Amino acid sequence: MLLSGDIGGTKTLLGLFDPGQTRPRPLHVHEYVTLDYDGLQSILDAFLKGHGVQVGEIEAASFGVAGAITDQVAQLTNVPWRVDAAALMNDGFRRVRLLNDLEAMAYAVPVLEGDELAVLQEGTRIASGNIAVIAAGTGLGEGMLINVSGRLVPGQSEGGHADFAARTPRELEMVGALTPVLGRVSAEHILSGPGLVNVYRFTHDALDGAATPRTCAAVGPVADVADLPAKITASALDGKCDRCVETLDLFVGAYGAEAGNIGLRVVATAGVYIGGGIAPRILPALRKGSFMEAFRAKAPLDHLVGRMPVAVILNKQSGLLGAAVNARLRASRSGEAGRESPV
């Protein structure tokens, strides 16, 4: 039996999987509110106890976490947790691997099926090429699969915290307005749920630093700023407010540009995959054209990105699935223990 986890700033998914023949098969999956617990171990205890599973029954465990991994230790970016693979093994787990959350999602990409993807650009897939993954949600994650002698090797990245690259006069104006508030404008400050709120504050002249910004009539009152991204998106998609429409337009264009950037950085001739919770919700906006126009606007290499396959990942549990794929690969190496080299 395999154990996998997708540990995010808002929610944590845990799953027990059967290894399966070609793709791990979920047996039990449960979602938790991350900050309702004081650490991963307390969630694991509740999950395993709830399903009557002993630690010794777990052949391998892999966890995708929203933060950088150093020597199999992670300090989560948006959660005050420290996760240590060695500490988990001291608690009885035989094989534990920590993965960056986008690294985990990258493991899922080769096993995704047709109905789990929405194609934005067919492109021409080069089988020997690399793959890029980008995902906007609570934060912005970026990852990759590097083709090494015909084997796709996932790797971690913290590219979401790199500087935001403004491309247009309006984006430059936005960065100028946000810099005094944020100090430095990263890609995640624009391309995430909270990032969408930052763009909304800019388009609505509401950069007053209030925890819950003033809202327009189309968005209506909100008690919690976490509810704003969905309300802004709904207002924009329904055309209820011109400034909300501009907010989503700015977001979509910037998202397409950053997806093209990681496509270039990785030379993703085998595809660029858009994950995270936001993309499926705004799929009509992504299909309108501005996303792919910004993606392709990479002269002198527009011909290169213009041939890259681009798809949105529709599987809401792709990070959990990818962690299970990693656990499956390591379980097959039954002679190896906890701190394996990346598969």
C-alpha positions in Angstrom: 0.0 0.0 0.0 1.2 3.5 -0.9 0.6 6.8 1.0 0.7 10.1 -0.8 0.0 13.7 0.2 -0.4 17.1 -1.4 0.2 19.7 1.3 -0.8 23.2 0.4 -1.3 26.5 2.0 -5.1 26.1 2.2 -5.8 22.4 2.0 -4.0 19.1 2.4 -5.0 16.0 0.5 -3.9 12.5 1.8 -4.4 9.3 -0.1 -3.9 5.6 0.2 -3.2 3.9 -3.1 -2.8 0.5 -4.6 0.3 0.5 -6.9 -1.7 -0.6 -9.9 -0.2 -1.9 -13.2 0.5 1.4 -14.9 -0.9 4.1 -12.6 -1.6 4.1 -8.8 -5.3 3.4 -8.0 -6.8 5.4 -5.1 -8.3 3.4 -2.2 -9.0 6.3 0.2 -8.6 10.0 -0.2 -9.4 12.7 2.4 -9.1 16.5 2.3 -8.1 18.5 5.4 -7.9 22.2 6.2 -4.1 22.6 6.6 -4.1 25.1 9.4 -6.6 23.1 11.5 -3.5 21.0 12.4 -0.2 21.8 13.9 1.8 19.7 11.5 1.8 16.9 9.0 2.3 14.2 11.6 -1.0 15.1 13.3 -2.9 14.9 10.0 -1.3 11.6 9.2 -2.2 10.2 12.6 -5.9 11.2 12.0 -5.9 9.9 8.5 -4.4 6.5 9.1 -6.4 5.9 12.3 -9.6 6.8 10.4 -8.9 4.1 7.9 -7.6 1.5 10.3 -4.1 1.5 8.7 -0.8 0.9 10.6 2.4 2.7 9.6 4.0 -0.7 9.0 1.5 -1.4 6.2 2.8 1.5 4.1 5.4 0.4 1.6 6.4 3.9 0.6 5.2 7.4 1.2 5.7 10.6 -0.8 4.5 14.1 0.0 4.3 17.1 -2.3 4.7 20.3 -0.1 4.3 23.9 -1.0 7.9 25.0 -0.4 11.5 24.3 -1.3 13.1 21.0 -0.2 16.6 21.1 1.2 18.1 17.8 2.3 14.6 16.3 2.6 13.5 19.0 4.9 10.8 21.6 4.0 9.8 24.9 5.6 6.4 25.5 4.0 6.1 28.9 2.3 2.6 30.0 3.4 2.2 27.7 6.4 4.2 27.7 9.7 5.2 24.0 9.3 8.5 22.3 9.1 8.3 18.8 7.5 11.3 16.5 7.9 11.4 13.1 6.1 13.9 11.7 8.6 11.5 12.5 11.5 8.7 10.7 9.7 10.9 7.7 9.2 11.7 7.8 13.0 8.0 7.5 13.5 8.0 4.1 11.7 7.6 4.9 8.0 10.0 2.8 5.9 10.4 5.0 2.8 9.6 8.7 2.8 10.2 11.2 0.1 9.4 15.0 0.2 8.8 16.6 -3.2 8.1 20.2 -4.1 4.4 20.5 -4.9 5.0 21.1 -8.5 7.6 18.4 -8.7 4.9 16.1 -7.4 2.4 17.4 -10.0 5.1 16.8 -12.7 5.2 13.1 -11.8 1.5 12.9 -12.6 1.8 14.4 -16.1 3.0 11.2 -18.0 0.1 9.2 -16.6 -2.7 11.7 -17.2 -5.4 10.6 -19.6 -7.2 12.5 -22.4 -10.3 13.5 -20.4 -8.0 14.9 -17.6 -6.7 17.6 -20.0 -8.1 20.6 -21.9 -5.9 21.4 -24.9 -5.1 25.1 -25.5 -2.6 24.4 -28.3 -2.1 21.1 -30.1 1.5 21.9 -31.1 3.9 19.3 -32.2 5.1 17.1 -29.4 8.7 16.0 -29.5 9.0 12.8 -27.5 12.7 13.4 -26.6 11.9 16.9 -25.2 11.3 18.4 -21.8 8.0 19.3 -20.1 7.1 22.4 -18.1 4.4 22.6 -15.4 3.0 25.8 -14.0 0.1 26.1 -11.5 -1.6 29.1 -9.9 -3.6 28.6 -6.8 -3.0 29.8 -3.3 0.5 30.5 -4.6 2.3 30.1 -7.9 4.2 26.9 -8.5 6.5 26.0 -11.3 8.1 22.6 -12.2 9.6 20.6 -14.9 10.4 17.1 -16.3 13.8 17.0 -17.9 14.4 14.3 -20.5 17.5 12.5 -19.5 18.4 9.7 -22.0 14.7 9.1 -22.7 13.6 9.2 -19.1 11.6 12.1 -17.8 13.1 13.3 -14.5 10.9 15.7 -12.5 12.6 18.7 -10.8 11.6 21.3 -8.3 11.6 25.1 -8.8 10.7 28.2 -6.8 10.2 30.2 -10.0 6.9 31.6 -8.7 8.8 33.8 -6.3 10.9 35.2 -9.1 10.3 38.9 -10.1 7.2 39.6 -12.1 8.1 40.6 -15.7 5.8 43.4 -16.9 5.3 43.5 -20.7 2.8 46.3 -21.4 2.3 49.9 -20.3 -0.6 48.9 -18.1 1.4 46.1 -16.5 4.2 48.5 -15.8 1.7 50.9 -14.3 0.4 48.0 -12.1 3.9 47.1 -10.9 4.6 50.7 -10.1 1.4 50.9 -8.0 2.0 47.6 -6.2 5.7 48.1 -5.4 5.2 50.6 -2.6 2.7 48.2 -1.1 4.5 44.9 -1.5 8.1 46.0 -1.6 8.9 43.7 -4.5 6.4 42.3 -7.0 7.0 38.6 -7.6 5.2 36.5 -10.2 3.1 35.0 -7.3 2.0 38.5 -6.3 0.1 38.6 -9.6 -0.5 35.0 -10.5 -2.3 33.3 -7.6 -5.6 33.7 -5.7 -4.2 36.5 -3.6 -2.5 37.8 -6.7 -5.8 38.2 -8.5 -6.9 40.3 -5.5 -3.8 42.5 -5.9 -4.7 43.0 -9.6 -8.3 43.8 -8.5 -7.1 46.4 -6.0 -5.1 48.0 -8.7 -7.9 48.2 -11.3 -10.3 49.4 -8.7 -8.0 52.1 -7.2 -8.2 50.3 -3.8 -4.5 50.0 -2.8 -5.1 51.4 0.6 -3.6 48.5 2.5 -6.9 47.3 4.1 -7.1 43.6 4.9 -10.4 43.3 3.1 -10.4 45.8 0.1 -13.4 47.9 -0.9 -15.5 46.0 -3.4 -17.5 47.1 -6.4 -21.2 46.6 -6.6 -20.8 43.6 -9.0 -18.5 41.7 -6.5 -20.6 42.7 -3.5 -19.6 42.6 0.2 -17.2 39.9 1.4 -16.4 39.0 5.0 -13.2 37.1 4.2 -10.7 38.2 1.6 -10.2 34.5 0.7 -13.7 34.6 -0.9 -12.7 37.5 -3.3 -11.0 35.6 -6.1 -14.0 33.5 -6.9 -16.3 36.6 -6.8 -14.0 38.7 -8.9 -13.8 35.9 -11.5 -17.6 35.4 -11.6 -18.1 39.2 -12.1 -15.6 39.2 -14.9 -16.8 36.1 -16.7 -20.4 37.5 -16.6 -19.3 40.9 -17.8 -20.9 42.6 -14.8 -18.1 45.1 -14.2 -15.6 46.6 -16.7 -12.9 46.9 -14.0 -13.4 43.2 -13.1 -13.1 42.3 -16.7 -9.9 44.2 -16.9 -8.7 42.4 -13.8 -9.2 39.0 -15.3 -7.7 40.2 -18.7 -4.6 41.4 -16.9 -4.3 38.1 -15.0 -4.9 35.9 -18.0 -2.3 37.8 -20.2 0.3 37.7 -17.4 -0.4 34.0 -16.8 0.1 33.2 -20.5 3.3 35.2 -20.6 4.7 33.4 -17.5 3.7 30.0 -18.9 5.6 30.9 -22.1 8.5 32.0 -20.0 8.8 28.6 -18.3 8.3 26.9 -21.6 11.4 28.8 -22.8 13.4 28.2 -19.7 12.8 24.5 -19.8 12.7 24.2 -23.7 9.5 22.4 -23.2 9.1 20.8 -26.6 7.2 17.9 -25.1 4.5 20.2 -23.6 3.6 22.9 -21.1 0.9 21.9 -18.6 -1.2 24.4 -16.6 -2.2 23.0 -13.2 -3.6 24.4 -10.0 -7.1 25.3 -9.0 -7.5 28.5 -10.9 -7.0 27.5 -14.5 -10.0 25.0 -14.7 -12.3 27.7 -13.2 -11.3 30.3 -15.8 -11.0 28.0 -18.8 -13.4 30.1 -20.9 -11.1 33.1 -20.4 -8.0 31.0 -21.2 -9.6 29.8 -24.5 -10.4 33.4 -25.6 -7.0 33.9 -27.1 -5.1 36.4 -24.9 -3.5 33.6 -22.9 -2.0 31.9 -25.9 -1.2 35.2 -27.6 1.0 36.2 -24.6 2.4 32.6 -24.4 3.6 32.9 -28.1 4.8 36.5 -28.0 8.5 35.4 -27.5 10.3 36.8 -30.5 12.8 35.7 -31.7 11.7 32.3 -30.4 8.0 32.6 -31.1 8.3 29.8 -33.6 9.6 27.5 -30.8 6.8 28.2 -28.2 4.3 28.2 -31.1 5.0 24.5 -31.6 4.8 23.5 -27.9 1.7 21.5 -26.9 -0.2 23.4 -24.1 -2.9 21.9 -21.9 -4.8 22.6 -18.7 -4.8 19.8 -16.1 -8.4 19.1 -15.1 -7.7 16.4 -12.6 -8.1 18.2 -9.2 -5.9 15.7 -7.5 -3.0 15.7 -9.9 -0.5 16.6 -7.1 -1.7 13.7 -5.0 -1.6 11.4 -7.9 1.9 12.5 -8.8 3.2 11.9 -5.2 1.6 8.4 -5.5 3.5 7.8 -8.8 6.7 8.7 -7.0 5.9 6.4 -4.1 5.1 3.6 -6.6 8.4 4.0 -8.4 10.4 3.9 -5.1 8.4 1.0 -3.7 9.5 -1.0 -6.8 13.1 -0.4 -5.6 12.4 -2.4 -2.5 16.1 -2.7 -1.6 16.5 1.0 -1.1 15.6 3.1 2.0 14.3 6.5 2.8 16.5 9.1 1.2 16.7 7.9 -2.3 18.0 9.8 -5.3 15.2 11.3 -7.4 13.5 8.8 -9.7 
